[in-house]
Amino acid sequence: MSTMSIEAPEARSSYASTTSVESYALSAIRMLAWTLGAIVFCLAMVDFYAQAYAHETELALQHAQNELLDQNKDLRMSDVNKYINGKPTVLTRPADNHTQMCKKMKQYTWKGFFKDYSISVYIGLGENPSIDFVHGPGEIIEDLPTHTLGKAL
């Protein structure tokens, strides 16, 4: 016959019950961390797509403008909509920095979660005005060129 020892309930350890509580707490913390990480990732993706749409639109407009200038034509306001990526909000304002070249500016803004990205399209006058200048979100304005004597032109 087999011998089996029976311990009194007071002699048993409470290890099993504390392990399950700790296991549930760790599982809850892990699930919370993964959930928060997924939320932050989704919000960062919204911001990434807003930035990508703004940058792609800027490049497409500049490329189309350069192609048409090679053919001695102008990029017109009626042609702009086919180069717009995403769904930006559009505001028409008076031109700010380039008032010598044009009188109006259309600002296209893509809303991200952390930041908004916008491009400014400076337009001329007339019924179907030409696009004079496109200023994008990441454009760096370079210094003025210098003359051989070191003076700014």
C-alpha positions in Angstrom: 0.0 0.0 0.0 1.0 3.5 -0.6 1.6 5.9 2.1 0.2 9.3 1.8 0.9 12.1 4.3 -1.9 14.5 5.0 -0.9 17.9 6.3 -3.0 20.0 8.4 -4.5 23.1 6.8 -2.4 25.3 9.1 0.8 23.7 7.8 0.1 24.4 4.2 1.8 27.5 2.7 -0.2 30.3 1.2 2.3 30.5 -1.8 -0.2 29.5 -4.4 -2.7 32.2 -3.6 -0.1 35.1 -3.5 1.4 33.8 -6.8 -1.9 34.1 -8.6 -2.5 37.6 -7.3 1.0 38.7 -8.4 0.5 37.0 -11.7 -2.8 38.9 -12.3 -1.2 42.2 -11.3 1.7 41.6 -13.7 -0.7 40.6 -16.5 -2.8 43.8 -15.9 0.3 46.0 -16.0 1.5 44.4 -19.2 -1.9 44.7 -20.8 -2.1 48.4 -19.8 1.4 49.1 -21.1 0.6 47.4 -24.5 -2.6 49.3 -24.7 -1.0 52.6 -24.0 1.8 51.8 -26.4 -0.7 50.9 -29.2 -2.6 54.2 -28.6 0.6 56.3 -28.8 1.6 54.4 -31.9 -1.7 55.1 -33.6 -1.5 58.8 -32.7 2.1 58.9 -34.0 0.9 57.3 -37.3 -1.8 60.0 -37.7 0.9 62.6 -37.3 3.3 60.8 -39.7 0.6 60.6 -42.4 -0.2 64.3 -42.0 3.5 65.2 -42.5 3.8 62.8 -45.4 0.8 64.2 -47.2 2.1 67.8 -46.8 5.5 66.9 -48.0 4.3 64.8 -51.0 2.0 67.6 -52.0 4.7 70.2 -51.8 7.1 68.0 -53.9 4.3 67.2 -56.5 3.4 70.9 -56.9 7.1 71.9 -57.3 7.8 69.1 -59.7 4.7 70.0 -61.8 5.7 73.7 -61.7 9.2 72.9 -62.9 7.9 70.6 -65.7 5.5 73.2 -67.0 8.2 76.0 -66.8 10.4 73.9 -69.1 7.6 74.0 -71.6 7.1 77.8 -71.1 3.8 77.3 -69.4 2.5 78.1 -65.9 0.9 75.8 -63.3 -2.6 77.1 -62.9 -4.9 77.1 -59.9 -7.3 74.8 -61.7 -4.6 72.1 -61.9 -3.7 72.1 -58.2 -6.4 69.8 -56.9 -5.0 66.8 -58.7 -1.6 67.1 -56.8 -3.2 67.4 -53.4 -2.8 64.3 -51.2 -5.1 63.7 -48.2 -7.8 66.0 -47.1 -6.3 69.3 -46.0 -8.2 72.4 -44.8 -7.7 75.4 -47.2 -7.5 79.0 -46.2 -7.1 82.0 -48.6 -5.1 84.8 -47.1 -3.2 87.8 -48.3 0.4 87.0 -49.3 2.8 87.7 -46.4 6.4 87.3 -47.4 6.2 87.5 -51.2 4.0 90.5 -51.7 6.1 91.8 -54.6 5.3 88.7 -56.6 1.7 88.0 -55.7 -1.3 89.3 -53.8 -3.0 86.1 -52.4 -1.9 82.9 -50.8 -3.7 79.6 -50.3 -2.6 77.7 -47.2 -3.3 73.9 -47.1 -3.1 72.4 -43.6 -3.0 68.8 -42.7 -3.9 68.2 -39.0 -1.8 65.7 -37.1 -2.3 64.8 -33.5 0.9 66.4 -32.2 1.5 69.0 -34.9 -0.2 70.6 -37.9 1.7 70.6 -41.3 0.9 73.2 -43.9 2.1 74.4 -47.2 1.6 77.9 -48.7 0.8 78.3 -52.4 1.3 81.9 -53.6 -0.9 82.7 -56.5 -1.1 85.5 -59.0 -4.0 87.6 -60.2 -6.7 86.8 -62.7 -9.6 84.4 -63.4 -7.4 81.2 -63.3 -4.2 82.5 -61.6 -0.8 80.9 -62.0 1.1 79.4 -59.1 4.1 81.6 -58.4 5.7 80.0 -55.4 5.2 76.9 -53.2 6.5 77.0 -49.6 6.5 73.7 -47.7 6.7 72.6 -44.1 10.4 71.6 -44.1 11.9 74.2 -46.4 15.1 75.9 -45.3 15.7 79.4 -46.6 19.3 79.7 -47.6 21.5 82.7 -47.1 21.8 85.4 -49.7 24.5 84.7 -52.3 27.6 86.7 -51.9 29.6 88.6 -54.4 33.3 87.7 -55.0 34.2 90.6 -52.8 32.2 89.2 -49.9 29.3 91.7 -50.2 25.7 90.5 -50.2 23.9 91.1 -53.5 
